[in-house]
Amino acid sequence: MPRPSEAVLKTMATIAIQAEEILVADHAPEKAPVGPRTFKNDRRRSMEQILVLLADPELKSYLAEVRTLIR
């Protein structure tokens, strides 16, 4: 298994945090002190941040290496 760089580890950790926020958001609207629109906007921003992180060239390169090992 290839060893990821520190930058790749940081990017993957950030993606995990963003994904967790989105999943937690599925259960929180009734408890949230904000309106549904704010809640949806926050969720959309989290998804956008994940997409930007997934576009990182170093992360793409690492994931391509891992994919070749899996196949």
Jmol script that loads the backbone (N, CA, C; Angstrom):
load data "model"
ATOM      1  N   MET A   1       0.855  -1.175   0.000  1.00  0.00           N
ATOM      2  CA  MET A   1       0.000   0.000   0.000  1.00  0.00           C
ATOM      3  C   MET A   1       0.899   1.234   0.000  1.00  0.00           C
ATOM      4  N   PRO A   2       0.663   2.166  -0.916  1.00  0.00           N
ATOM      5  CA  PRO A   2       1.473   3.388  -0.930  1.00  0.00           C
ATOM      6  C   PRO A   2       1.203   4.240   0.305  1.00  0.00           C
ATOM      7  N   ARG A   3       2.236   4.889   0.758  1.00  0.00           N
ATOM      8  CA  ARG A   3       2.114   5.745   1.933  1.00  0.00           C
ATOM      9  C   ARG A   3       1.698   7.155   1.475  1.00  0.00           C
ATOM     10  N   PRO A   4       0.580   7.681   1.997  1.00  0.00           N
ATOM     11  CA  PRO A   4       0.144   9.021   1.582  1.00  0.00           C
ATOM     12  C   PRO A   4       1.019  10.105   2.202  1.00  0.00           C
ATOM     13  N   SER A   5       1.131  11.202   1.492  1.00  0.00           N
ATOM     14  CA  SER A   5       1.876  12.348   2.024  1.00  0.00           C
ATOM     15  C   SER A   5       1.058  13.028   3.113  1.00  0.00           C
ATOM     16  N   GLU A   6       1.688  13.921   3.829  1.00  0.00           N
ATOM     17  CA  GLU A   6       0.982  14.675   4.873  1.00  0.00           C
ATOM     18  C   GLU A   6      -0.172  15.483   4.268  1.00  0.00           C
ATOM     19  N   ALA A   7       0.062  16.058   3.096  1.00  0.00           N
ATOM     20  CA  ALA A   7      -0.987  16.861   2.443  1.00  0.00           C
ATOM     21  C   ALA A   7      -2.189  15.996   2.093  1.00  0.00           C
ATOM     22  N   VAL A   8      -1.929  14.789   1.592  1.00  0.00           N
ATOM     23  CA  VAL A   8      -3.026  13.881   1.236  1.00  0.00           C
ATOM     24  C   VAL A   8      -3.781  13.456   2.495  1.00  0.00           C
ATOM     25  N   LEU A   9      -3.060  13.151   3.561  1.00  0.00           N
ATOM     26  CA  LEU A   9      -3.719  12.787   4.819  1.00  0.00           C
ATOM     27  C   LEU A   9      -4.604  13.919   5.329  1.00  0.00           C
ATOM     28  N   LYS A  10      -4.094  15.135   5.236  1.00  0.00           N
ATOM     29  CA  LYS A  10      -4.872  16.293   5.695  1.00  0.00           C
ATOM     30  C   LYS A  10      -6.138  16.454   4.840  1.00  0.00           C
ATOM     31  N   THR A  11      -5.988  16.289   3.538  1.00  0.00           N
ATOM     32  CA  THR A  11      -7.141  16.417   2.647  1.00  0.00           C
ATOM     33  C   THR A  11      -8.182  15.339   2.947  1.00  0.00           C
ATOM     34  N   MET A  12      -7.732  14.100   3.132  1.00  0.00           N
ATOM     35  CA  MET A  12      -8.678  13.016   3.433  1.00  0.00           C
ATOM     36  C   MET A  12      -9.362  13.239   4.785  1.00  0.00           C
ATOM     37  N   ALA A  13      -8.635  13.749   5.757  1.00  0.00           N
ATOM     38  CA  ALA A  13      -9.237  14.030   7.062  1.00  0.00           C
ATOM     39  C   ALA A  13     -10.284  15.136   6.951  1.00  0.00           C
ATOM     40  N   THR A  14      -9.985  16.148   6.166  1.00  0.00           N
ATOM     41  CA  THR A  14     -10.931  17.245   5.974  1.00  0.00           C
ATOM     42  C   THR A  14     -12.194  16.745   5.283  1.00  0.00           C
ATOM     43  N   ILE A  15     -12.030  15.870   4.295  1.00  0.00           N
ATOM     44  CA  ILE A  15     -13.193  15.286   3.617  1.00  0.00           C
ATOM     45  C   ILE A  15     -14.035  14.496   4.614  1.00  0.00           C
ATOM     46  N   ALA A  16     -13.382  13.727   5.459  1.00  0.00           N
ATOM     47  CA  ALA A  16     -14.113  12.939   6.462  1.00  0.00           C
ATOM     48  C   ALA A  16     -14.900  13.843   7.410  1.00  0.00           C
ATOM     49  N   ILE A  17     -14.300  14.942   7.817  1.00  0.00           N
ATOM     50  CA  ILE A  17     -14.979  15.880   8.723  1.00  0.00           C
ATOM     51  C   ILE A  17     -16.191  16.491   8.026  1.00  0.00           C
ATOM     52  N   GLN A  18     -16.015  16.895   6.767  1.00  0.00           N
ATOM     53  CA  GLN A  18     -17.123  17.488   6.024  1.00  0.00           C
ATOM     54  C   GLN A  18     -18.248  16.469   5.836  1.00  0.00           C
ATOM     55  N   ALA A  19     -17.891  15.233   5.518  1.00  0.00           N
ATOM     56  CA  ALA A  19     -18.900  14.190   5.330  1.00  0.00           C
ATOM     57  C   ALA A  19     -19.649  13.932   6.634  1.00  0.00           C
ATOM     58  N   GLU A  20     -18.923  13.933   7.739  1.00  0.00           N
ATOM     59  CA  GLU A  20     -19.575  13.732   9.036  1.00  0.00           C
ATOM     60  C   GLU A  20     -20.572  14.852   9.326  1.00  0.00           C
ATOM     61  N   GLU A  21     -20.194  16.093   8.991  1.00  0.00           N
ATOM     62  CA  GLU A  21     -21.108  17.217   9.199  1.00  0.00           C
ATOM     63  C   GLU A  21     -22.384  17.052   8.381  1.00  0.00           C
ATOM     64  N   ILE A  22     -22.229  16.555   7.160  1.00  0.00           N
ATOM     65  CA  ILE A  22     -23.403  16.351   6.310  1.00  0.00           C
ATOM     66  C   ILE A  22     -24.289  15.257   6.895  1.00  0.00           C
ATOM     67  N   LEU A  23     -23.695  14.166   7.355  1.00  0.00           N
ATOM     68  CA  LEU A  23     -24.474  13.060   7.919  1.00  0.00           C
ATOM     69  C   LEU A  23     -25.153  13.449   9.218  1.00  0.00           C
ATOM     70  N   VAL A  24     -24.474  14.202  10.044  1.00  0.00           N
ATOM     71  CA  VAL A  24     -25.072  14.664  11.301  1.00  0.00           C
ATOM     72  C   VAL A  24     -26.227  15.608  10.987  1.00  0.00           C
ATOM     73  N   ALA A  25     -26.081  16.361   9.933  1.00  0.00           N
ATOM     74  CA  ALA A  25     -27.120  17.313   9.550  1.00  0.00           C
ATOM     75  C   ALA A  25     -28.433  16.612   9.218  1.00  0.00           C
ATOM     76  N   ASP A  26     -28.363  15.342   8.812  1.00  0.00           N
ATOM     77  CA  ASP A  26     -29.590  14.600   8.496  1.00  0.00           C
ATOM     78  C   ASP A  26     -30.518  14.470   9.695  1.00  0.00           C
ATOM     79  N   HIS A  27     -29.972  14.528  10.889  1.00  0.00           N
ATOM     80  CA  HIS A  27     -30.764  14.287  12.084  1.00  0.00           C
ATOM     81  C   HIS A  27     -30.987  15.527  12.935  1.00  0.00           C
ATOM     82  N   ALA A  28     -30.462  16.659  12.526  1.00  0.00           N
ATOM     83  CA  ALA A  28     -30.492  17.826  13.394  1.00  0.00           C
ATOM     84  C   ALA A  28     -31.488  18.933  13.050  1.00  0.00           C
ATOM     85  N   PRO A  29     -32.180  18.938  11.930  1.00  0.00           N
ATOM     86  CA  PRO A  29     -32.996  20.113  11.606  1.00  0.00           C
ATOM     87  C   PRO A  29     -34.029  20.473  12.667  1.00  0.00           C
ATOM     88  N   GLU A  30     -34.635  19.482  13.269  1.00  0.00           N
ATOM     89  CA  GLU A  30     -35.655  19.798  14.268  1.00  0.00           C
ATOM     90  C   GLU A  30     -35.045  20.381  15.537  1.00  0.00           C
ATOM     91  N   LYS A  31     -33.757  20.176  15.744  1.00  0.00           N
ATOM     92  CA  LYS A  31     -33.083  20.681  16.936  1.00  0.00           C
ATOM     93  C   LYS A  31     -32.290  21.956  16.652  1.00  0.00           C
ATOM     94  N   ALA A  32     -32.155  22.296  15.388  1.00  0.00           N
ATOM     95  CA  ALA A  32     -31.316  23.430  15.012  1.00  0.00           C
ATOM     96  C   ALA A  32     -31.997  24.752  15.355  1.00  0.00           C
ATOM     97  N   PRO A  33     -31.223  25.715  15.891  1.00  0.00           N
ATOM     98  CA  PRO A  33     -31.790  27.025  16.209  1.00  0.00           C
ATOM     99  C   PRO A  33     -31.871  27.935  14.975  1.00  0.00           C
ATOM    100  N   VAL A  34     -31.630  27.377  13.785  1.00  0.00           N
ATOM    101  CA  VAL A  34     -31.678  28.160  12.546  1.00  0.00           C
ATOM    102  C   VAL A  34     -32.787  27.614  11.661  1.00  0.00           C
ATOM    103  N   GLY A  35     -33.128  28.375  10.651  1.00  0.00           N
ATOM    104  CA  GLY A  35     -34.190  27.960   9.748  1.00  0.00           C
ATOM    105  C   GLY A  35     -33.736  26.902   8.767  1.00  0.00           C
ATOM    106  N   PRO A  36     -34.688  26.283   8.081  1.00  0.00           N
ATOM    107  CA  PRO A  36     -34.366  25.221   7.117  1.00  0.00           C
ATOM    108  C   PRO A  36     -33.495  25.701   5.962  1.00  0.00           C
ATOM    109  N   ARG A  37     -33.686  26.941   5.542  1.00  0.00           N
ATOM    110  CA  ARG A  37     -32.886  27.457   4.433  1.00  0.00           C
ATOM    111  C   ARG A  37     -31.421  27.539   4.831  1.00  0.00           C
ATOM    112  N   THR A  38     -31.142  28.049   6.019  1.00  0.00           N
ATOM    113  CA  THR A  38     -29.760  28.132   6.503  1.00  0.00           C
ATOM    114  C   THR A  38     -29.169  26.736   6.606  1.00  0.00           C
ATOM    115  N   PHE A  39     -29.965  25.821   7.080  1.00  0.00           N
ATOM    116  CA  PHE A  39     -29.527  24.439   7.239  1.00  0.00           C
ATOM    117  C   PHE A  39     -29.154  23.835   5.886  1.00  0.00           C
ATOM    118  N   LYS A  40     -29.990  24.044   4.874  1.00  0.00           N
ATOM    119  CA  LYS A  40     -29.719  23.527   3.532  1.00  0.00           C
ATOM    120  C   LYS A  40     -28.481  24.185   2.923  1.00  0.00           C
ATOM    121  N   ASN A  41     -28.332  25.477   3.144  1.00  0.00           N
ATOM    122  CA  ASN A  41     -27.175  26.186   2.608  1.00  0.00           C
ATOM    123  C   ASN A  41     -25.880  25.674   3.228  1.00  0.00           C
ATOM    124  N   ASP A  42     -25.898  25.423   4.525  1.00  0.00           N
ATOM    125  CA  ASP A  42     -24.710  24.885   5.194  1.00  0.00           C
ATOM    126  C   ASP A  42     -24.349  23.514   4.631  1.00  0.00           C
ATOM    127  N   ARG A  43     -25.364  22.722   4.411  1.00  0.00           N
ATOM    128  CA  ARG A  43     -25.155  21.388   3.856  1.00  0.00           C
ATOM    129  C   ARG A  43     -24.581  21.468   2.440  1.00  0.00           C
ATOM    130  N   ARG A  44     -25.120  22.377   1.627  1.00  0.00           N
ATOM    131  CA  ARG A  44     -24.625  22.570   0.258  1.00  0.00           C
ATOM    132  C   ARG A  44     -23.174  23.013   0.274  1.00  0.00           C
ATOM    133  N   ARG A  45     -22.833  23.940   1.173  1.00  0.00           N
ATOM    134  CA  ARG A  45     -21.444  24.417   1.266  1.00  0.00           C
ATOM    135  C   ARG A  45     -20.498  23.288   1.656  1.00  0.00           C
ATOM    136  N   SER A  46     -20.941  22.420   2.550  1.00  0.00           N
ATOM    137  CA  SER A  46     -20.106  21.278   2.937  1.00  0.00           C
ATOM    138  C   SER A  46     -19.858  20.359   1.744  1.00  0.00           C
ATOM    139  N   MET A  47     -20.897  20.116   0.959  1.00  0.00           N
ATOM    140  CA  MET A  47     -20.740  19.276  -0.238  1.00  0.00           C
ATOM    141  C   MET A  47     -19.800  19.931  -1.243  1.00  0.00           C
ATOM    142  N   GLU A  48     -19.916  21.239  -1.422  1.00  0.00           N
ATOM    143  CA  GLU A  48     -19.029  21.948  -2.338  1.00  0.00           C
ATOM    144  C   GLU A  48     -17.582  21.847  -1.877  1.00  0.00           C
ATOM    145  N   GLN A  49     -17.356  21.965  -0.578  1.00  0.00           N
ATOM    146  CA  GLN A  49     -16.001  21.854  -0.045  1.00  0.00           C
ATOM    147  C   GLN A  49     -15.426  20.463  -0.294  1.00  0.00           C
ATOM    148  N   ILE A  50     -16.248  19.435  -0.160  1.00  0.00           N
ATOM    149  CA  ILE A  50     -15.783  18.075  -0.435  1.00  0.00           C
ATOM    150  C   ILE A  50     -15.384  17.937  -1.905  1.00  0.00           C
ATOM    151  N   LEU A  51     -16.198  18.474  -2.798  1.00  0.00           N
ATOM    152  CA  LEU A  51     -15.891  18.381  -4.224  1.00  0.00           C
ATOM    153  C   LEU A  51     -14.593  19.103  -4.567  1.00  0.00           C
ATOM    154  N   VAL A  52     -14.362  20.240  -3.956  1.00  0.00           N
ATOM    155  CA  VAL A  52     -13.114  20.976  -4.183  1.00  0.00           C
ATOM    156  C   VAL A  52     -11.935  20.152  -3.678  1.00  0.00           C
ATOM    157  N   LEU A  53     -12.071  19.557  -2.502  1.00  0.00           N
ATOM    158  CA  LEU A  53     -10.986  18.747  -1.945  1.00  0.00           C
ATOM    159  C   LEU A  53     -10.713  17.517  -2.812  1.00  0.00           C
ATOM    160  N   LEU A  54     -11.750  16.914  -3.354  1.00  0.00           N
ATOM    161  CA  LEU A  54     -11.566  15.738  -4.203  1.00  0.00           C
ATOM    162  C   LEU A  54     -10.859  16.079  -5.516  1.00  0.00           C
ATOM    163  N   ALA A  55     -10.870  17.333  -5.907  1.00  0.00           N
ATOM    164  CA  ALA A  55     -10.213  17.763  -7.135  1.00  0.00           C
ATOM    165  C   ALA A  55      -8.717  17.997  -6.948  1.00  0.00           C
ATOM    166  N   ASP A  56      -8.220  17.863  -5.725  1.00  0.00           N
ATOM    167  CA  ASP A  56      -6.801  18.072  -5.442  1.00  0.00           C
ATOM    168  C   ASP A  56      -5.953  17.088  -6.247  1.00  0.00           C
ATOM    169  N   PRO A  57      -4.998  17.583  -7.052  1.00  0.00           N
ATOM    170  CA  PRO A  57      -4.194  16.696  -7.903  1.00  0.00           C
ATOM    171  C   PRO A  57      -3.389  15.659  -7.113  1.00  0.00           C
ATOM    172  N   GLU A  58      -2.865  16.045  -5.971  1.00  0.00           N
ATOM    173  CA  GLU A  58      -2.074  15.106  -5.181  1.00  0.00           C
ATOM    174  C   GLU A  58      -2.955  13.975  -4.638  1.00  0.00           C
ATOM    175  N   LEU A  59      -4.168  14.316  -4.222  1.00  0.00           N
ATOM    176  CA  LEU A  59      -5.103  13.297  -3.744  1.00  0.00           C
ATOM    177  C   LEU A  59      -5.504  12.376  -4.889  1.00  0.00           C
ATOM    178  N   LYS A  60      -5.786  12.946  -6.053  1.00  0.00           N
ATOM    179  CA  LYS A  60      -6.151  12.127  -7.215  1.00  0.00           C
ATOM    180  C   LYS A  60      -5.036  11.148  -7.568  1.00  0.00           C
ATOM    181  N   SER A  61      -3.811  11.619  -7.515  1.00  0.00           N
ATOM    182  CA  SER A  61      -2.667  10.761  -7.826  1.00  0.00           C
ATOM    183  C   SER A  61      -2.560   9.613  -6.835  1.00  0.00           C
ATOM    184  N   TYR A  62      -2.708   9.916  -5.562  1.00  0.00           N
ATOM    185  CA  TYR A  62      -2.636   8.881  -4.531  1.00  0.00           C
ATOM    186  C   TYR A  62      -3.757   7.858  -4.710  1.00  0.00           C
ATOM    187  N   LEU A  63      -4.975   8.333  -4.941  1.00  0.00           N
ATOM    188  CA  LEU A  63      -6.100   7.419  -5.111  1.00  0.00           C
ATOM    189  C   LEU A  63      -5.939   6.559  -6.368  1.00  0.00           C
ATOM    190  N   ALA A  64      -5.324   7.099  -7.408  1.00  0.00           N
ATOM    191  CA  ALA A  64      -5.058   6.306  -8.611  1.00  0.00           C
ATOM    192  C   ALA A  64      -4.079   5.178  -8.300  1.00  0.00           C
ATOM    193  N   GLU A  65      -3.073   5.467  -7.481  1.00  0.00           N
ATOM    194  CA  GLU A  65      -2.131   4.420  -7.068  1.00  0.00           C
ATOM    195  C   GLU A  65      -2.846   3.326  -6.286  1.00  0.00           C
ATOM    196  N   VAL A  66      -3.689   3.724  -5.372  1.00  0.00           N
ATOM    197  CA  VAL A  66      -4.423   2.755  -4.544  1.00  0.00           C
ATOM    198  C   VAL A  66      -5.345   1.918  -5.428  1.00  0.00           C
ATOM    199  N   ARG A  67      -6.006   2.543  -6.389  1.00  0.00           N
ATOM    200  CA  ARG A  67      -6.919   1.810  -7.268  1.00  0.00           C
ATOM    201  C   ARG A  67      -6.181   0.736  -8.060  1.00  0.00           C
ATOM    202  N   THR A  68      -4.948   1.044  -8.504  1.00  0.00           N
ATOM    203  CA  THR A  68      -4.204   0.048  -9.269  1.00  0.00           C
ATOM    204  C   THR A  68      -3.877  -1.173  -8.410  1.00  0.00           C
ATOM    205  N   LEU A  69      -3.701  -0.983  -7.122  1.00  0.00           N
ATOM    206  CA  LEU A  69      -3.412  -2.103  -6.229  1.00  0.00           C
ATOM    207  C   LEU A  69      -4.647  -2.951  -5.947  1.00  0.00           C
ATOM    208  N   ILE A  70      -5.804  -2.320  -5.984  1.00  0.00           N
ATOM    209  CA  ILE A  70      -7.056  -3.014  -5.668  1.00  0.00           C
ATOM    210  C   ILE A  70      -7.491  -3.893  -6.843  1.00  0.00           C
ATOM    211  N   ARG A  71      -7.218  -3.464  -8.036  1.00  0.00           N
ATOM    212  CA  ARG A  71      -7.666  -4.199  -9.240  1.00  0.00           C
ATOM    213  C   ARG A  71      -6.847  -5.415  -9.499  1.00  0.00           C
TER     214      ARG A  71
END
end "model"
wireframe off; spacefill off
backbone 0.3
color backbone group
